[in-house]
Amino acid sequence: MPVVGISHSARGYCINMVLETMKTYSSEDCLTEEAVVTKLRTCQYHYLFLHTSLRRNSCGTCNWGEFGEGGLLWGECSSRHFDWFDGNPVSDLLAKVKELYSIDDEVTFRNTTVSSGHRARPLTLGTSTQIGAIPTEGIPSLLKVLLPSNCNGLPVLYIRELLLNPPSYEIASKIQATCKLMSSVTCSIPEFTCVSSAKLVKLLEWREVNHMEFCRIKNVLDEILQMYSTSELNEILKHLIEPTWVATGLEIDFETLVAGCEIASSKIGEIVSLDDENDQKINSFSFIPHEFFEDMESKWKGRIKRIHIDDVFTAVEKAAEALHIAVTEDFVPVVSRIKAIVAPLGGPKGEISYAREQEAVWFKGKRFTPNLWAGSPGEEQIKQLRHALDSKGRKVGEEWFTTPKVEAALTRYHEANAKAKERVLEILRGLAAELQYSINILVFSSMLLVIAKALFAHASEGRRRRWVFPTLVESHGFEDVKSLDKTHGMKISGLLPYWFHIAEGVVRNDVDMQSLFLLTGPNGGGKSSFLRSICAAALLGICGLMVPAESALIPYFDSITLHMKSYDSPADKKSSFQVEMSELRSIIGGTTNRSLVLVDEICRGTETAKGTCIAGSIIETLDGIGCLGIVSTHLHGIFTLPLNKKNTVHKAMGTTSIDGQIMPTWKLTDGVCKESLAFETAKREGIPEHIVRRAEYLYQLVYAKEMLFAENFPNEEKFSTCINVNNLNGTHLHSKRFLSGANQMEVLREEVERAVTVICQDHIKDLKCKKIALELTEIKCLIIGTRELPPPSVVGSSSVYVMFRPDKKLYVGETDDLEGRVRRHRLKEGMHDASFLYFLVPGKSLACQFESLLINQLSGQGFQLSNIADGKHRNFGTSNLYT
């Protein structure tokens, strides 16, 4: 978590963030007050520092918050702990950080600030909450519909950061191109191991990276190399370089990244013992409880390759054997003697037990007194027994006994074990120190995989929701668009509210925005939802992501602002109308001819006449700026004002008459709608009928003469709302016993792939002979390897799959959600390394046919299936089983 410093200058607000763990800092300036508050709401930080420049506003006063400037930020900061600082906003903040963390003055911090260039402004607090980029009660979350529900952690944080701080046009274009490639990839993809860069840096710096963390780091590096070596993923890897550079501030080119990953992965592979190595088994002896050796040796065995610790490893084995001999000679005769005694009323009992708290193996006896056993077999061993003592020399209990020989063997074993453990830690610390030289490669790689996982997940979810990639064009302003090529505006066909799925039959809208819209419509007519939908689509477009529409052309906006309802702020002594005016002041001040401004129900918080005039003047101002946008209103008096506007067009949310009642259509139309449906809304929400009738009477009495003669009721619209076929007896399976485990699985995969191909191709030929129309002409089998997932291109398609279990058995199934099915299979015990073979088919019915066909015929060819009983559920595939 960073240390945050906020300052103010003539260019606007500036926020500086210092990461002590990474020894980096970054700055963002020219920010609005709302943008700074948004960052504070979404950023977890260690310390907050406020620069004394915040005490001085443009009016020359030192009362922070006076005249409306700084009031929002002051309200946010006053409830938090912070300290003031002065001097240079960057260098003095760094000095504060060094003082806080006791860092030497000689230590330097790297500047990771990425030039904003023509980058869009960060979202304001109001915009980010009204579309759910920041979780807000009652607001549909945009973040939740961009990624599958099983995607969480660092990828979600990256997407949220992308939305709150839109990238430049060049980076947005790269992100979109990357997502397009991901959406069409057909090969299996890595799991994308996500590691926090800050945690990685801190662990390496403190030399506290354990075996598991090294394995995760190696997974990161190997997944980068896997993408590099796979032709389809190689191009994606190249596209991810620039977005990763922006996210980390590290300029690393493609060749340097690959070479660095190869070196670092090789270093880890030479030292660290990987999962598939089993040359470091825990010691086990017949008379010593296995839990003892498990607890003692599992703390260091399997961490480092044995070649680096062979001497201490051998010493532990010899010490364990000596302990076994001592226990056998001193304890076993006593146990044997006790077992030979038959005492119906309860005789002595004894066993060799593990005292976990004392980390010792002792003799434990009940009703057992050694000095009464003189003259019996095992007398010599009994005489050697003495009460066991703990590390402080105190007797452990009356039941625990040991001998000098056993204690000496235990001491030798513990000393050998401690040396082995210390050697392992020493080697791991040395590896951590060596990887410090590759820290930039590790940070870059870990962030690249986080971005890759986030974008792959978004591409999959976008395909599932049937969203599209917009055409993103670089904007040069929207003024005088009528005389220019209309591609300078924004066009969206089939716009869908982002919180609805396409299958829900929601009304879609077509938008051709070349200037400012003045939008009217009834209550419940969809104005607010339309503004949210436009805002989300535009924001997703300039971030390079998919949009909920059938097609879209979106210009790269330099800012996107959505202003909805305002509440009062008692802490700032502001009414709701004051808050609205303060927010509109900020919006107007930051709007250019390349901006998108969306204002819902403008000036609703004051009396109608003056509110209408203020609203008209604001519309005039936005029209003069030449931005794109929508201003919605119920203030119909605006249309009678002599406004000086040349580009603003009138739009309405349509209504229709059904059985004499006015109903909304939720469709965008041309013109003005002055029907509010206020009385109907009041009835629908439960206002007593006599109150509504009285309101209707008063309306007719007072306002009937003022009603316009021409009412705008739009026309009624409908709601949019290859195998060796000579070897079928299974004998080919027996050759696997001479191969290694990995080779066995590879041979099994090849044989299953050939068998599946022939079985299914024969079935397709049979169907064609029967003159059954079939879209599928060829079976193309694809592999999902261990720790891989299916590509996004399979989303929404029916597929038949074969799972290769670790016990060499097969499981045949069909699904419309291959990724979800793969994940569920791997969650089962012992199945986390399962691999899969699959092929796509047109439709679930055909998939079910192939599933039963394969279950019946693969088992007949000698393959072992774990779900052979499933083949009896359908009749497909049984008729030619042995033909």
Order of alpha helices (4+ residues) and beta strands (2+ residues): beta-beta-beta-alpha-beta-alpha-beta-alpha-beta-alpha-alpha-alpha-alpha-beta-alpha-alpha-alpha-alpha-alpha-alpha-alpha-beta-beta-alpha-beta-beta-alpha-alpha-beta-beta-beta-beta-alpha-beta-beta-alpha-beta-alpha-beta-beta-beta-alpha-alpha-alpha-beta-beta-beta-beta-alpha-beta-alpha
